[in-house]
């Protein structure tokens, strides 16, 4: 697949088919994504790939824990700034409204919104979960490097006809996840990526979020 086609066709998939993804394909995706650049070639990312019984056990555990702790555990990092300023606050609000509108869930339907949010922690039905960790000693430059790796994973998945959803929300269950994955104590859970075949019939997968015009994010001189 042409890289421009992969970029254009990538979206945050929120409904997957249960079709399994072979280990060989997951390995090929991670090998390809490993070519992502990183300062000093540190390659600061660490990936735990789960499917089948190990993934089901983790998802069931989190689902049970949500009965006691509906807001989850305290993430080890702040996902959004405490005082999100404009235009970022409006962009976040608008994409949330558009998502729930695509699902037919009104603002007043708190139960419906809650059910959709909890689907994050079933990986939206994806058969594979990639749990991405960073060494705690790393700083903002290495976080940026990890972002390039994540994008590379998502584009490589498109080359295999697969879709993904990157989910920072998983950071709020880092303790529960750690009991299953037993990561190095120096590693911090950054996010998860749901990976699998998109359910093309699901209405939520026919919705696309807007992007700011290039004039809002870039300036050009000397051309």
DALIN-V851878 format. One record per pair of residues at least 12 apart in sequence whose C-alpha atoms are under 6 Angstrom apart, sorted by the first residue. I is the first residue (numbers start at 1). J is the second residue. Records with the same first field share a line. If there is no record, write none. Layout:
I=J / J
//
This chain:
1=159
6=155 / 158
12=165
13=164 / 165
14=124
15=124 / 199
16=125 / 126 / 197 / 198 / 199
17=197 / 198 / 199
18=127
20=127
29=156
33=149 / 152 / 153
36=149
38=145
45=133 / 134 / 146
46=132 / 133
47=131 / 132
48=130 / 131
49=129 / 130
50=128 / 129
51=127 / 128
59=122
72=172 / 173
73=172 / 173
74=172
75=171 / 172
102=204
103=204
123=194
126=194 / 195 / 196
127=196
128=195
129=193 / 194
130=192 / 193
131=192
132=190 / 191 / 192
133=187 / 188 / 189 / 190
134=187 / 188
135=186 / 187
136=186 / 187 / 188
162=196 / 197
163=195 / 196 / 197 / 198
164=194 / 195
165=193 / 194
166=192 / 193
167=191 / 192 / 193
168=191
170=191
171=189 / 190 / 191
174=189
//
